[in-house]
Amino acid sequence: MEASTAVVSELTVDPIVLDERSRKTVKTLINASHRNLLFLDKVVDWEAGIDFSKPPKLPESSWIYGTPYWDALTEAQRNEVLWLETGRDVSYFIWLEQTLPELYVGYVNKYHGCMSDDVREYLMVFSREEIVHTLMFRRYLEAAGLRLWSHPENIPNYSLFEQQLAGKHPVYGICWNLLIEWFAELNSIYQTQHDGIDPLTRKMFREHHTEELRHIAFAKTVCENYFETAPEGELEEMCEFFQKGYGFLLDEYTYMPEIALHASFPFPIQPGDTDKIREIRLSPNNQRLNEQRFRDVREWCLKYNIIK
């Protein structure tokens, strides 16, 4: 530990190198964050509560919509599925946004002697915002009567993937965060920002999206600078690494087996039904959904060879 600390203290080069244009972008993001803070007690009208007569998301955005499993459900069961899937999305936001402050403040502490002031400040601003988001989403689960889903670390391949991030260049952590947040945001906005959706759910995701857009812009700025300057060998290694991560995220936002453990009725697909799960993830409706909602992140990943 002492030797590692000594090496870090001798660093004189910012581990996150930005050109002048990118530094201006980060400063703009910092100023926007300070001007437009999200306050937990004001983000939505918590006292008005949730209107359970309206769905939390579009029915056609359900993981099992367009399959025989959806067709076999009653209207009440379909509505429950929509709320359970929303509970999963919110739970994943909670797990992510509890983790990021530790990761980013860790970067600030580890590289304090060589990190530029603008990057350091935004990592701290970012962390503050994520803590508020976590509190907001926990309050939402309570208001909606939804359980917190299991931590993603319980998914074996996902857990192994995240463990491999430790000790890698900070850009790896920032890029992984970018992919996770980008997937989550594209998904939540696609399925909630429509007439007929519960107003509290719709507004909460919209207000959250305002801050997350800044987080995504920061991460893209950092990653694109790295892609433009890093040696070709490093880029190939990094892109190969994140191809696996992209696949995990696509699966997770298409269908998660844990829903069977949350449902109040016998769910038609159980966690061990491998063939059924694959069938759902490859259903025509899910293929259409993934094409439409994840287009932006897919095109970005294709541009930088993260996916082929």
Solvent accessible surface area in square Angstrom, and as a share of the most:
residue,aa,sasa,rsa
1,M,192,0.86
2,E,152,0.68
3,A,76,0.59
4,S,61,0.40
5,T,81,0.47
6,A,48,0.37
7,V,92,0.53
8,V,25,0.14
9,S,78,0.50
10,E,129,0.58
11,L,69,0.34
12,T,123,0.71
13,V,104,0.60
14,D,24,0.12
15,P,21,0.13
16,I,2,0.01
17,V,92,0.53
18,L,14,0.07
19,D,71,0.37
20,E,111,0.50
21,R,201,0.73
22,S,11,0.07
23,R,85,0.31
24,K,129,0.55
25,T,50,0.29
26,V,0,0.00
27,K,91,0.39
28,T,85,0.49
29,L,18,0.09
30,I,3,0.02
31,N,65,0.33
32,A,17,0.13
33,S,0,0.00
34,H,86,0.38
35,R,167,0.61
36,N,81,0.42
37,L,72,0.36
38,L,21,0.11
39,F,112,0.47
40,L,40,0.20
41,D,99,0.51
42,K,153,0.65
43,V,9,0.05
44,V,7,0.04
45,D,91,0.47
46,W,42,0.15
47,E,173,0.78
48,A,78,0.61
49,G,29,0.28
50,I,22,0.11
51,D,53,0.27
52,F,103,0.43
53,S,100,0.64
54,K,75,0.32
55,P,34,0.21
56,P,0,0.00
57,K,2,0.01
58,L,35,0.17
59,P,50,0.32
60,E,64,0.29
61,S,1,0.01
62,S,0,0.00
63,W,7,0.03
64,I,1,0.00
65,Y,73,0.28
66,G,50,0.48
67,T,7,0.04
68,P,91,0.57
69,Y,33,0.13
70,W,14,0.05
71,D,94,0.49
72,A,84,0.65
73,L,17,0.09
74,T,76,0.44
75,E,126,0.56
76,A,78,0.61
77,Q,46,0.20
78,R,54,0.20
79,N,57,0.29
80,E,43,0.19
81,V,0,0.00
82,L,7,0.03
83,W,15,0.05
84,L,17,0.08
85,E,1,0.00
86,T,2,0.01
87,G,1,0.01
88,R,0,0.00
89,D,4,0.02
90,V,0,0.00
91,S,0,0.00
92,Y,21,0.08
93,F,4,0.02
94,I,0,0.00
95,W,48,0.17
96,L,21,0.11
97,E,0,0.00
98,Q,73,0.32
99,T,62,0.36
100,L,4,0.02
101,P,15,0.10
102,E,137,0.61
103,L,58,0.29
104,Y,0,0.00
105,V,46,0.27
106,G,31,0.30
107,Y,26,0.10
108,V,15,0.09
109,N,96,0.49
110,K,91,0.39
111,Y,22,0.08
112,H,118,0.53
113,G,61,0.59
114,C,17,0.10
115,M,7,0.03
116,S,19,0.12
117,D,106,0.55
118,D,13,0.06
119,V,0,0.00
120,R,63,0.23
121,E,63,0.28
122,Y,0,0.00
123,L,0,0.00
124,M,87,0.39
125,V,7,0.04
126,F,0,0.00
127,S,5,0.03
128,R,91,0.33
129,E,4,0.02
130,E,0,0.00
131,I,91,0.46
132,V,34,0.20
133,H,0,0.00
134,T,10,0.06
135,L,91,0.45
136,M,0,0.00
137,F,0,0.00
138,R,99,0.36
139,R,93,0.34
140,Y,0,0.00
141,L,10,0.05
142,E,144,0.65
143,A,46,0.36
144,A,11,0.09
145,G,69,0.66
146,L,27,0.13
147,R,144,0.52
148,L,58,0.29
149,W,5,0.02
150,S,48,0.31
151,H,46,0.21
152,P,10,0.06
153,E,102,0.46
154,N,99,0.51
155,I,49,0.25
156,P,104,0.65
157,N,97,0.50
158,Y,14,0.05
159,S,20,0.13
160,L,103,0.51
161,F,5,0.02
162,E,56,0.25
163,Q,121,0.54
164,Q,82,0.36
165,L,32,0.16
166,A,86,0.67
167,G,82,0.79
168,K,64,0.27
169,H,69,0.31
170,P,3,0.02
171,V,3,0.02
172,Y,14,0.05
173,G,4,0.04
174,I,0,0.00
175,C,0,0.00
176,W,8,0.03
177,N,3,0.01
178,L,1,0.00
179,L,0,0.00
180,I,17,0.08
181,E,1,0.00
182,W,21,0.07
183,F,0,0.00
184,A,3,0.03
185,E,1,0.01
186,L,33,0.16
187,N,4,0.02
188,S,0,0.00
189,I,42,0.22
190,Y,61,0.23
191,Q,3,0.02
192,T,1,0.00
193,Q,42,0.19
194,H,66,0.29
195,D,127,0.66
196,G,45,0.43
197,I,7,0.03
198,D,1,0.00
199,P,75,0.47
200,L,11,0.05
201,T,0,0.00
202,R,70,0.25
203,K,73,0.31
204,M,0,0.00
205,F,2,0.01
206,R,104,0.38
207,E,57,0.25
208,H,0,0.00
209,H,38,0.17
210,T,69,0.40
211,E,6,0.02
212,E,0,0.00
213,L,94,0.47
214,R,19,0.07
215,H,0,0.00
216,I,12,0.06
217,A,35,0.27
218,F,0,0.00
219,A,0,0.00
220,K,58,0.24
221,T,19,0.11
222,V,2,0.01
223,C,0,0.00
224,E,43,0.19
225,N,12,0.06
226,Y,27,0.10
227,F,18,0.08
228,E,123,0.55
229,T,105,0.61
230,A,15,0.12
231,P,83,0.52
232,E,129,0.58
233,G,51,0.49
234,E,80,0.36
235,L,38,0.19
236,E,105,0.47
237,E,99,0.45
238,M,1,0.00
239,C,10,0.06
240,E,107,0.48
241,F,20,0.08
242,F,0,0.00
243,Q,60,0.27
244,K,112,0.47
245,G,0,0.00
246,Y,18,0.07
247,G,33,0.31
248,F,43,0.18
249,L,2,0.01
250,L,56,0.28
251,D,60,0.31
252,E,7,0.03
253,Y,8,0.03
254,T,3,0.02
255,Y,0,0.00
256,M,13,0.06
257,P,28,0.18
258,E,32,0.14
259,I,1,0.00
260,A,14,0.11
261,L,113,0.56
262,H,19,0.09
263,A,19,0.15
264,S,100,0.64
265,F,22,0.09
266,P,128,0.80
267,F,9,0.04
268,P,42,0.26
269,I,0,0.00
270,Q,81,0.36
271,P,59,0.37
272,G,66,0.64
273,D,43,0.22
274,T,99,0.58
275,D,118,0.61
276,K,77,0.33
277,I,13,0.07
278,R,157,0.57
279,E,85,0.38
280,I,0,0.00
281,R,53,0.19
282,L,93,0.46
283,S,7,0.05
284,P,114,0.71
285,N,18,0.09
286,N,0,0.00
287,Q,86,0.38
288,R,92,0.34
289,L,1,0.01
290,N,17,0.08
291,E,85,0.38
292,Q,72,0.32
293,R,9,0.03
294,F,1,0.00
295,R,98,0.36
296,D,78,0.40
297,V,0,0.00
298,R,51,0.19
299,E,97,0.43
300,W,17,0.06
301,C,0,0.00
302,L,79,0.40
303,K,145,0.61
304,Y,33,0.12
305,N,85,0.43
306,I,1,0.00
307,I,25,0.13
308,K,177,0.75
